Every structure is written in structure tokens, then in C-alpha cells.
């Protein structure tokens, strides 16, 4: 039998391949974007509770996350310009 048929599948292997697949999907999506004229693509992280709240708000309001983040950053900038 070919060597790949003797490969032992473990939870660690599955988690690794799942993470690779997610990363590949995200990179592919970023690479396949048309040229953005009025937007800038970026990568960042959020605290998990904030991310969960943003997801919940997006699902309940049907407003895209990018628009919600635009509004949040605008409010943050306004707040800091008052100082």
C-alpha cells in the first residue's frame, strides 16, 4: 500500500490541518480581493469578548462588520479629539 495510507490520524494532526486550512482560506480571500478604492485591508486582533459581541451585533443587525468597525473607529477618534 502507498505510504500515505499508513498515516495515523490524531487529534493534534487534525487541529494542525484545520488551522492550516483556515489560514489558507483567509490568505486566499485577501489575495483574491479586487482593488479596493475606498477601503484599506488590514489584519488585527480583538479581545475574545469584544469579537463575540461584534459577531452578535452583526448577526442581529445584518450590518457588515466592516461598517460596524468604521462606526466604532469614528466614535473613538471623535472621543480622543475632544481631549
N, C-alpha and C positions, 0 to 999 in steps of 0.2 A: 504494500500500500504506500502511496505517496506520504512523505514525512508530515505534511500538514494535517493529515487525518489523525495523527497520533498526538496532536496538540491538546493539552489538558486545559479546559476552560475553568478558570477560578473567578471568584468574585472580584479579586484585585484586577485581573485581566479585563473583565467586563467593564469595571469602573474606568479603567485607563482608556479603553477603546471608546467608551461613551463620551468621556471628556474630549478625546481627540475629534470625534465626530461633531460635537458641539462647536469646538474651536474652528474646525474646517468649515462648518456651515456659516459661522459668523464672519470669517475671513472672506468666504465666497460672496456673501451678501455685500460686504463692504466693497469688494473688488468689482462687483457687477453693477454698482450704482451708476446711473447716468451722471454726467457732470452736474453738480449742484450749483445753482446760480445764486440763490438767496440763503443758502444754509451752509454750515460747515460741519463735517463729520468729525467726531471726536470719541475717545474712549475714556471712561471714568468708572468709579465705583461709588456706591452709596451704602450707608449702613443698612443692614438687612431689614429692620423695621420700617425704614423710610421707603425702601424698594417695595416692600409688601403693601404699604399704604398707597404708593403711587400706582401699583398694579390694580388694587381695589378701586381706586378712583377712576382709573382709565376704563375699567370694565363697566363700572356703574354709569359713567358719564358718556362713554363712547367717544371721548375726545382723545386724539392720538397723544401718546406720551411726549412726543417732541413739542407739541403745542402746550401741554401742561408744564413742561420744563421751561419753555420760553417764558410763560407767565411767572413762574417761580423766580427765575433769574431777574426778570424785570422788577419784580417786587423787592428782591434782595438789593438790587442796585439803587432803587429809589430810597430804600431804608438807609443805606450807607451814604447816600448823597446828602441826606438831611443833617448828618453829623458835622 
